[in-house]
Each structure stands twice: as structure tokens, then as C-alpha cells.
Amino acid sequence: MSSYAESVLADGEKIVHRAAISHWKYAFHYLVGALLVVGGLYAMVAASGREGISSTIAVVPLAIGLILIVIALVSRMTTELVLTDRRIITKSGLISRNTVEMNLAKIESIHVNQGLLGRILNYGDVTVVGTGSSLEPLRGIADPLQLRIKLGEVTQRIPKGGL
């Protein structure tokens, strides 16, 4: 199964760079989910030795923890950010889909915001500003400076008159 970006490429258009959402963006979901899973497993073990505690109650935090982790993983896996030699394509969503495409000739600037933790862990927010509009900030992008470098390389190849 091909990705959304690959399915909408024009004839002769090539993918230059793929960016991904950092796992650090979902660290809180992973942590809370893991704590709930561990707590649920502990409650199940404790319930197996006693008759007064219902093991079905222990399943609730286990299930909630697993659901949190799965939601974070699915959200990360169904988000695409692709830079081609002609445009930037972003897509998010599994059941409902949200897509935005911007021609490289329309891009005026790219903003990268990284806090201290983002610089240490190499993730940040990227905002692409174009003529008349801008993409929503793409939050938690892994290696955002690499995206900026690739975008700079590609836009320098575009003739001044556009594509």
C-alpha cells in the first residue's frame, strides 16, 4: 500500500525528503499509558490472590492504557510530511483525512521553533509561510532543521518565474 503522498504525485515529480512526527511529541501519552498498563497488571495480579477484589476492575486501567498508546502510535503513523521537488504535502488522519499542499514557488519562509528540550531531543515545530497563507504549524517534527535544509536546497533550484 502506498502512502498518500506517493498516490498524489504528478508525472515526473519526485520525493526529496520525508519528515516524521517525533515520538517525543507523544511521550506523555506513552508514559500515562504505560503507567496505566502496569497498574492494571499489578491490580490483576493482586486480584488473583484475593476473592474480594474483582479482576474485571483491574482490566479497566489496562485497557485505557493500551488505548492511549495505540492512539498515539496510530496518530504518528498516519501523519505524513513530504517535500517533493515541486511542493510540500502534509496529511494527517486515519478515518478522516486532512491534507494541505503548497507549491514551492509560493513559499516565502519556513519557521522552526525548538525549545531547550526540543533542541536536546532534536524535535520542533515547523511553520511554512507562503504567499497569502501558511500551513498550520506542524508540531513535534523530528529533525526539523534537516527539513529546513532540504527545503532550501529544493527552492534554490526553482526558476525565479516559478514552476
C-alpha positions as CSV (number, residue, x, y, z in Angstrom):
1,M,0.0,0.0,0.0
2,S,1.5,3.3,-1.0
3,S,1.4,6.4,1.1
4,Y,-1.0,9.3,0.4
5,A,1.9,11.5,-0.9
6,E,3.0,8.8,-3.4
7,S,-0.5,8.5,-4.6
8,V,-0.9,12.2,-5.5
9,L,2.5,12.8,-7.1
10,A,2.3,14.4,-10.6
11,D,4.2,12.9,-13.6
12,G,7.9,13.4,-13.1
13,E,7.5,14.7,-9.5
14,K,10.0,13.2,-7.0
15,I,10.0,12.9,-3.3
16,V,13.1,14.8,-1.9
17,H,12.5,14.4,1.8
18,R,10.1,12.7,4.3
19,A,9.7,14.1,7.7
20,A,8.1,12.3,10.6
21,I,6.5,13.2,13.9
22,S,8.9,12.7,16.8
23,H,8.0,10.1,19.4
24,W,8.8,12.8,21.9
25,K,5.5,14.6,20.9
26,Y,3.6,11.6,22.3
27,A,5.9,11.0,25.3
28,F,3.1,12.0,27.8
29,H,0.6,9.6,26.1
30,Y,3.2,6.8,26.2
31,L,4.1,7.5,29.9
32,V,0.5,7.7,31.1
33,G,-0.5,4.6,29.0
34,A,2.5,2.6,30.4
35,L,1.6,3.6,34.0
36,L,-2.0,2.5,33.5
37,V,-0.9,-0.8,31.9
38,V,1.5,-1.5,34.7
39,G,-1.1,-0.5,37.3
40,G,-3.7,-2.7,35.6
41,L,-1.4,-5.7,35.5
42,Y,-0.5,-5.2,39.2
43,A,-4.2,-5.0,40.1
44,M,-4.9,-8.2,38.1
45,V,-2.1,-10.0,40.0
46,A,-3.3,-8.7,43.3
47,A,-6.9,-9.6,42.4
48,S,-6.0,-13.2,41.5
49,G,-4.9,-13.9,45.1
50,R,-8.0,-12.4,46.8
51,E,-11.6,-13.0,46.4
52,G,-12.8,-9.6,47.5
53,I,-11.2,-7.7,44.6
54,S,-12.7,-8.1,41.2
55,S,-10.2,-8.7,38.4
56,T,-12.6,-7.0,35.9
57,I,-12.0,-3.7,37.7
58,A,-8.3,-4.2,37.1
59,V,-8.9,-4.6,33.3
60,V,-10.2,-1.0,33.0
61,P,-6.8,0.8,33.6
62,L,-5.1,-1.8,31.5
63,A,-7.5,-1.2,28.6
64,I,-7.3,2.6,28.9
65,G,-3.5,2.5,28.9
66,L,-3.4,0.3,25.8
67,I,-5.9,2.5,24.1
68,L,-3.8,5.7,24.9
69,I,-0.6,4.0,23.5
70,V,-2.4,2.8,20.3
71,I,-4.0,6.2,19.7
72,A,-0.6,7.9,19.9
73,L,1.1,5.3,17.6
74,V,-1.7,5.5,15.0
75,S,-1.7,9.3,15.1
76,R,2.1,9.3,14.5
77,M,1.9,6.7,11.7
78,T,-0.9,8.3,9.8
79,T,0.7,11.7,9.7
80,E,2.8,12.4,6.6
81,L,5.0,15.4,5.8
82,V,6.6,15.1,2.4
83,L,8.8,17.5,0.5
84,T,8.9,16.9,-3.3
85,D,10.8,18.8,-6.0
86,R,7.6,20.9,-6.6
87,R,5.6,21.2,-3.3
88,I,5.1,20.3,0.3
89,I,2.4,17.8,1.1
90,T,1.0,17.2,4.6
91,K,-1.6,14.7,5.5
92,S,-3.0,13.6,8.8
93,G,-5.8,11.3,9.9
94,L,-6.8,7.7,9.5
95,I,-10.5,7.6,9.1
96,S,-11.0,11.3,8.3
97,R,-8.2,12.9,6.3
98,N,-6.8,16.4,6.5
99,T,-4.4,17.4,3.7
100,V,-2.6,20.6,2.7
101,E,-0.4,21.1,-0.2
102,M,1.7,24.2,-1.1
103,N,3.7,24.8,-4.2
104,L,7.3,25.6,-3.5
105,A,7.1,28.7,-5.7
106,K,4.6,30.1,-3.2
107,I,6.8,29.6,-0.2
108,E,8.2,32.8,1.4
109,S,9.8,31.4,4.6
110,I,10.0,28.5,6.9
111,H,10.0,28.9,10.7
112,V,11.4,26.3,13.0
113,N,10.7,26.6,16.8
114,Q,12.6,24.5,19.2
115,G,12.6,24.9,23.0
116,L,15.5,23.7,25.1
117,L,14.1,20.1,25.3
118,G,13.4,20.1,21.6
119,R,17.0,21.1,20.8
120,I,18.3,18.4,23.1
121,L,16.0,15.7,21.7
122,N,16.1,17.0,18.1
123,Y,12.4,17.9,17.5
124,G,10.5,21.1,17.0
125,D,7.6,22.9,15.4
126,V,7.8,23.8,11.7
127,T,5.6,26.5,10.1
128,V,5.8,27.1,6.3
129,V,4.7,30.6,5.3
130,G,3.5,31.1,1.7
131,T,2.2,33.8,-0.4
132,G,-1.2,34.7,1.1
133,S,-1.4,31.8,3.5
134,S,0.6,29.5,5.7
135,L,0.5,25.9,6.7
136,E,-0.7,25.1,10.2
137,P,2.3,24.7,12.5
138,L,3.5,21.1,12.2
139,R,4.1,20.2,15.8
140,G,6.7,17.8,17.1
141,I,8.6,17.2,13.8
142,A,11.7,15.0,14.2
143,D,14.9,16.7,12.9
144,P,13.2,20.0,11.8
145,L,16.5,21.6,10.7
146,Q,17.0,18.8,8.2
147,L,13.6,19.7,6.7
148,R,14.7,23.4,6.5
149,I,18.0,22.4,4.8
150,K,16.2,20.2,2.2
151,L,13.6,22.9,1.5
152,G,16.4,25.5,1.0
153,E,18.1,23.2,-1.5
154,V,15.0,22.5,-3.4
155,T,13.8,26.1,-3.6
156,Q,17.1,27.3,-4.9
157,R,16.6,25.0,-7.9
158,I,13.3,26.6,-8.8
159,P,13.5,29.2,-11.6
160,K,12.5,32.7,-10.5
161,G,9.4,32.7,-12.6
162,G,8.0,29.6,-10.7
163,L,7.4,26.1,-11.9
